[in-house]
């Protein structure tokens, strides 16, 4: 079920009414309703894969209880590895089986051996990368004794399958989200209004910014051999705002929806395109995944405690693994490695934590130096996204080769029929950036936007967003990009 679909527009108010008016006096019933609603939400796509979520839930719930009463270190490690192998085993089979098989066959063919093996017709379960990491966080934290294992199977099931963030995050930690299912929740009008405001902004990002940018990014990338240099640059920029509007828009809708039910989810995007270096960008982009890799991979590998070599090695490992997490394609690995190279000078010089505060904090405009740093970081990010969007490595290099040609000064060679729409989208992106800039010190752009205005002015602003969604929105129910991951 898509957030930008009529199905969800009907589903959400029904669950909301049942949650606050029917089950509000019983915490167990509220949690049970969340489980039922979450399974319906996920099963709307393909009910067969509900068994995977249920099996992972049972395995990690059982292992958590076993870890509670087990003091033997060897047996505790065995229990942890059972959880890791079961969860990553499912993820590896559904997401990477054909990738490894194809590369295995290619490698042996190169050596002169013929391997007779055919890829399987595997359907990738939506959101498997997200809920796998979420449930793993529970087992690992219980193993490390950072969290008491739960005996409430309903609450744990709700934690694993919580529908707002089930299929594309944020990837919540058990230490943050699970305890919220133990606590009696009361309806908070101000919190719900804040949630609706964030949902509105998330929908704007998705259907107005992302889906309109997608039309032109797809046209240019799919026909890149026929495009001149300026069109290819424009296509990369369109994709840059497509993926940001799409993924951060999903996160905004997820966080806002969770607030309607009295839950607090972590911020997943913190205005990353206003970053002054790549390290800052990665502190602000897909925060739930970046911090997951930091806590469960980078730090266990030694983090920054060793010398320069260890910091460089660990940085490359997490970026390459992060790239591979995104998909079974060498383009994602190249994208991860490229970002590791971008951040390398900051790691070596120990300047990777230099820009921790919000750019131009408390000011209306950045300095010229800050503007230059943001522009440089943005350019590197756009360049890296080419690998992320390309069909394969060959396509990525041919696309980049096309950019560095003599046609850079020419008018973009996109379809003449689409030029007016492309120009309109560019104007919408510019307005979007202005609003994001004004709200960059908040959790989301319009959280406090116009707070000093009188009420009629604020409502006019919100109505303008609604009208923009209705007039400029692309309502073809385009799937969110990160559903494929």
N, C-alpha and C positions, 0 to 999 in steps of 0.2 A: 504494500500500500504506500503510495507516494504522498508526501506532505502537500504537494501542489496538485492534488487530485480531488475530484468531487467526492470520491469514496471517503477520503480522510476528513473532508469538510462535514460529512454526515457522521462519521465514526466518532470524532473528537467530542462534540457536544453531548452525544449519547453517553459516552463513558464518563464525561464530566458530571452529568446529572446523576447517574447511578452512583458515582463515587462520593459526591457530597450530600446527596439527598436520600440515598437508600442505605449505603454501607457506612456512613460517617460515624456511627456510634460504636463500630466494632473494627478494631485495627486489623484483626485477622481476616475479616471479610473484605476490607479495603485492599489488603495485600493480595488476597485471592482474586479479586476483581482485576487488579493490575496484571496478574499472571494470565488470566483468561483473555483480557484485552490485548496483551502483548502477543500471545500465541495466535489470536485471531489476526492481529496486525501483520505478523510475519507469515502466517499460513495463507493470507490473501495472495501472496506471491506464489508460493508453492508449499502446500501443506506437508509434502513428503519429508522436507528437511527439518520439520519440527522435531523429529526423532533425534537429530544431531544435537540440538539445543538441550533436549531433555536428557540425553545420555551424558553430555558434558556436565550438566547440572548434578545428576546423580553421582557421577564419578567424583567430582570435586567436593560435593557435600559430604560424601562418605569418607574421603581421604582427610578432609578437615577434622572430622570427628575422631578418626583413627590417630591423627597426629596429636590430638589433645591428650590422649592417654598413653602415648608412646614416648619413652625416655631414651631408648636405645638409638644412638646416633646413626648406626648403619641402617636400621629399619626405617628411621625417619627419612633418611636420604632416599631409600627405596620407594617409600610412599610418594615423595616429591617427584621422583623420576617417573613414576607411573602416571601421575597427573600431566607432567610435561610431555611424555611420549604419546599419551592418548590424545591430548589436545592438539599438539603440533603434528601428530600423525594424521589426524583428520584434515588439518589445514594443508599439510604437505601433499596428501593424496589428491584432494579436490583442486588445489590451486597450482601444484607444481609437477604432478606426475608426468603430464605430456611434455612439459618443458625439459625435464631431466631426460626423458626418453629420447626426445628429438636430438638433444645435444650429445647423448650417449651414442646414438646411431651415427651422427655426423663425425664424432671423434674417431670411431672405429672405421668408418668409411675412409677417412683421411689416411688412416694407417694401413688401408688395403684390405680390411675385413668387411664382409657384408653381414649385417644383422637383420634378420627377418622379424621385425616387431612393428605392430601397428598401434598408433595412439588410440586412446579410449575416448568415446564421446561423453565427456564429463561435463555436467552442468555445475558451475561454481555457485555454491549457496551464498545468497546475499548476506553481507555483513559478517561472514565467518572469521575474517581477520580481526574484527573489532571485538566480538563477544568472546573469542578464544583468548585474546590478551586480557580481557576483563576478568574472566574466571580464573586465569592463571595468576593474576595479581592476588587473588584470594588465597590460593594454595601456598604461594611463595611467602606471603606475609604471615600466614598461620605457621608455616615451617620456621620462619625467622622469629616467631613469637611476638610479632608486632600487632597481632590481632587474635582475639579469642574466637575459636571456631563457633559457628552458630548451630544450634539444635533445631532451629525453626526452618523447616524445609520450604514452607511457603514463602517466607521472607527471602530466603536464599534464591529461590526460583525467580522471585520478582526482581532481585538484584541482577541476576544473569540476563533476564529477558526484558527488562524495563523498556517498553516500546518507544519512548521518545528518542533514546540514543542507542537502540539495539543494532541497527544496521549500518550506521556511519558515525558513531560516537557522539559526544566525547567518550573516550575510553576511560571509564571511571575506575578509581581504586576502590577496593573493598573497604579500606579504612575510612573512606569518605562517604560513599553511598550506602553501603550495607547498614550501618547504624541508623540511618534515616528511616529504614523500614521497621525498626523496633519502636519508634517514637510516635505517639499519638499526634495526628496532624489536624490542625484547625484551619478553616478557610480564612485566608488573609486577603482582603480586598485589594490593598495596595500592592501586594506581591503579585496578585493575579493581573492587575492592570499593567504592571511592569512586564509581566510575561507576555501579555497580548501585544504590548508595544514592541517587544523583541521579535515576536512572531511576525508582526507586520513588516519590520525591517528585513527580516530573513526572507520573507516572500518577495519583497522588492528586489533584494539581491539576486534571488534565484530567477524569477520570471522576467524581470526587466533588464537586469545587467547580464547575468550569466547566460540565459537562454538566447538573448539577442546577440551577444558576443559570439556564442557558439555557432550561429548561422554563418557568420563571416569567417570565423576561424576554420570551420569545417570546409567551407568552399575553397579557402586558400591552401590549407594543408592537403586536401584531397586532390588539388590540381596544381601543386607547387611547381611542377616542371614547366608549366605554362605561364607562371607568374613572374613579373619583374621584381627587382630587389626591394623597392619600396612597398610593394604588396606583401612580400614575404615578411618584412619587418612589421607591417600592420597586422598580419595574421598572427605573429608571435605575441604581439601586444593584446590582440583580441583574446587569444587563449589565456594569457596571463590574468586578465580580468574575468574570463569565463570560469576558470578553476577556483579563483578566490571567491567570486560571487556565489558559485555553486556550493562549494564546501563550507565556507563560513556561513552562507545562507542557511544550509542544512543545520549547522551547529546552533545558529540563532533560533531557528524554529524548535529544535530539540530542547534547548535550555529554557526557552519561553514556555513550551508545552509542559515541561517538568514543573515549572513554577506554578502553573495552574493547579497542579495536584499537590503542592506544598513541598516540592523537592528542590534542592539546590545542586546543580551540576556545575562542574568547573568550566571556567572560560577556556575556549579552545582556540580562539584567534584574538590577537591583540594588535590590530592595525599593522600587519607585517610589512606592507608596502611603504610605510613611513620609516623603515629601519635605516640606520646609518652605516651598518656593516652586516656581513652575512651572519655573524654570530648572533647579532641582535635579531635578525630576520628569523633565525631558527628558535629563538626564545619566544617569538610571537606567532609563529606559524604552526598549526596543528600541535598545540601545546601538550595535549593529553598523550600523544604518541611520542613526542620528543622527550618528555619527562619520564615516560614509561621506559624507553630505551636507556635513558640516563640512569635510572634507579635499578633496573633489572638486568642491564647488560654492561653499560659503561663503567659504573662504579664497581661491580663485581670483577671486572677485568683489571681493575687497578685504578681506574679513573685518571686523575691528574696527579696522583701521589708519587709516581715515579719520575724519571727524567724526561727529557724532550722526546726521546724515541718512543717511550711508552705512551705519552700523550698523543703523538702522531698516529701510532699504531691503533690505539683505541678509538680515536676519532674516525679513522678510515673504516674500521670495523662497523661502528654503529651507523655510519652513513651508507655503506654498501648494504648492510642488512636492512636498513630503512628503505633503501631503493628496492631491494628484493621483496620486502614486505608488500610493496605497492603492486607488484605484478610479476608474472612469469615471462619476462621479456628482458633482453639485454639492454634495452633502452632505459629501463628503470635503474638497472645497476650502474649504467653510465651516468645517469642523472645523479645518483647518490655519490658516485666517485667524484664527479665534477664539483659538487657542492663541498666535498671534503677538501679538494684542491683549493677552492675559493677561501675556505676558512683556515687553511693551513698556515698562512703568514700570521694570522691573529693568534693561533695556538702557539707557534714557535716564539713569537715576541711577547706572549702572555698579555695580549690586548683584547682577548676574546670576551672579557667582561667589562669593557670600557664604557659602553653605552647602555647603562642599565635603566636610566630614567626615561620617561616619555620625551620625545623630541620637542624642543621649544616649549617646555612645560610652563604653563601660566602665561604664555605669549600668544599673540595672534599669528605671527609669521616666523618662519625659521630664519636663521642667519644665512648668508651666502654660502658659508662653509657647510652648514647643515644641509642646505639645498643640494649642493654638489655631492655630498656623501650619500644622500638619499637617491639622487639620480644615478650615481655609479652603482649602488647596491641594487637598485631596480633594474638597471641594464644587465647586470650579471644574472639576476633572477630570471629575466625574460629569456636570456640566452640559454640558461639551463632548462627552462620549460620546453624548449624545442625538442630536446631528447625525450622528455616525458610524454609529449604529444605525438611524436613521430611513430609511424607504423613499425619501423625497425631501424637498426643502426645505419644502414645504407641510406634510408630516407632522411634521417637526421642530418647526415653529412652532406647529402645533396641539397637539402634545404638551406643549410648554413652556407654552402658554396654559392648558392643562388643569391644570398643576401650580399655577399662580398663581390658584387659585380658592378659594372658601370651604370646600371639602370637605377641606381639608388635615388637619383635626382628626378626621375620620371614620376608622373602621376600613377598611383597604384592601378595595376591592370586587372581590377576586379570587374565582374559583369556590370555593364552600364546600368542595367535595370536595378542593381543592388546598391548603387552608389549613394542615392538619397537615404536609404535605410542605414547604410554604414555610417554616413555622416550624422544621422540622428542618434545612432548608438554611441558614437564618439562624444556627442554633446551630453547624452545621458550619463556616460562614464565620468565626464568632467564634473557634472553637478554632483554625482555620487561621491567623487573624491573630495569635493568641497565640504559636503556634509560629514563625511568620515573624518576629515581634518578637524572640523569644529568639535566633533565628539570624541576625539582620540584619547582623552583622559578618562573616559567612562568605560563601563563594561561592554557596551555596544553603542553605536554612533548616536542614536536618537534617545538614549536613556534619559539624558538631561538636556537635550537640545531644546532651545527656546524656553528654558526654565524660568527666565526672567520676563518672558512675554506674558501678557494677560491671557486668560483662558480662551477667549474667542480666537486669538492669533494662533495659539497652540493647536486648537482644533482645526483651524483652516490648514495648518501645516500637515496634520495627520490626514485630512481629507484629500489634500493634494497628493500624498503618497498613495492613498487608495485609488484615486483617479488615474495616477500614473500607472499603477498596476493594471487597472482595467483597460486603459487605452494603449499602453506600450507593451504590456505583458505578453509573453509568448505562452499560450495555454495549451500546448500540444502534449502536456504531461511528460516532458522530457525527463528521463531518469537522471538522478543525481550521479555525477561522475564517480564518486567514491563508492557507489554500490558495487562496482566491479572489483573492488579491492577487499 
